[in-house]
Structures are given as structure tokens and as C-alpha cells.
Amino acid sequence: MTKTAVLRKLVAIRFTRRILLLALRSFQHNDKLADINNDLFPKLDHESALESIRELGYFKDFTLSKSHLQKLIDRCQNHSVIAKGDRAKLIKVDYYNPKNPHLDECQYDYGDIEGWKEVDDIVKSNKILNIARSYLGVEPVVHNTTIWWSFPLLTQDGDIIETHYYGYHYDIDDVKFLKLFIYLNDVDDKTGPHVVISGSHRKRSWKTILNRRLNNDVAERWFNNRSVKIVGEAGSAFFEDTFAYHKGTTPINPRLVFQVEYGIMKDKLG
């Protein structure tokens, strides 16, 4: 078993996770990120966000400014996406009329988007960074930044195929981590909205440690209808500690999402 695999198992257990977290906060010193003082999220309140993330595992109901949203959309419109991680297969997706490329997912190149000013302004926004710092208890490391399209995966007859990507699960990316999501197009019940099980990040029983993935019936039985579906217009943003059980839902219409992940360790676990 690799060192990473061992760490992932230890992180899943609350007691050992707390010991690892204490050690990292005491002895690891990450380079300070350069804050950008902007007001891209005018409705974002630090204390409200922090309280909600700690208690519920997520915080929503704030938005990216319309002007910056449009800049990010324009940037996406002028770049190709990678088909299923194969950099040799680049395709264009028209934001205003996205056609299904017969793939369930395609994303903009990591190397490209990390150099986009529109992305950097979000990732290093002082409001966002200060919430990440407070929640993680250390200077955060940016693990990754992603922008991707989700499409329905269809049979030859045009029927939607359900895949494991859209089942409940929790992530073990670091000892502690936090993600910011922004919907870049309107997301309703038919556009693959994100779903999180409120409060499921805080405690781990042996049955949840042993079951990182759950089907819908088991999730509802174990968590008593605590699932929260997050919908919203383009620009809608939310924080989430995806150590909580969560899932995407199968899209009928295309969905475009921005995500940045902040962590503690210099190397991501998963």
C-alpha cells in the first residue's frame, strides 16, 4: 500500500484526522498567497460563510459579479476544451449554443486556465482567501483550478445513461480542504445541479468510513432527507467541504462549472 493510500485511510477516521491536522497546523508553513483586493463577491459575508461551512459543510447564496462573470465566459468562448483528458482531442463548445459532443464531460486545459487573469482574480480574491484561511487554520495551498462542461451521456437511441459519477460520495483530497464552485450558466433541476448532504462532513461512523460511495436509497435512509440541491443563475457561487457526502446529478441540459480547491498539504491526496 502506498503512503498516499495509507494517509487517505487515516484521514477518513475522525480521530487520526484531527491528530494529522494538528501536526500540519503546527509544523507546516505554506508560502503566503498574494491577495488581490477586489469586490468580485459583493454579497459574501466572512462570518456567515465560515459558520455555515463549519456547521453544514457548505455555504451558498452569494454570486460572482456580473461583469467578471462575463469576462470569464468570454475567455471560455475563445478557448477549446479537452475531450476526456486527451490533449490531442480539442473541441470547441459554443457557450451560447452548446452542442453535445457525445461526451459526458470535457474541460478546459489546467495549464491554460491557471494563466487566465479572470481565474487568478477569483482564486486570489481576498474575500475568498480569508475564508479559506479561517476554515483551514493555515495559509492555504491551491490544489487545482478547473472549468468543465457536463453533458448527458446518451445511448444510440438518445436515452440518458446514468453513470457512477453522479452518485453520492465524499472526497479525501487532503487532511482538510475547501472548494469554491461557481455556476457559469443557469443551473436548474435539468442542468445537473450539485447536491450535498448537510452536516455529513462533521462525523464519521464506521459505516460511513467503510462506505465512501452511497446509492440514493441508502443516503436518504442514513441521513434523513438532509440532502440540499443547489440551483441558481449563472454566477451563483458556493463553498463546500466535499468531505461531506455530495453528488452531481445527471444533466439533461449542458452545465458549465468553475471550481478551485484549497488545501493544507503541498501534495493533494486524491
Disulfide bonds with the S-S distance in Angstrom:
none
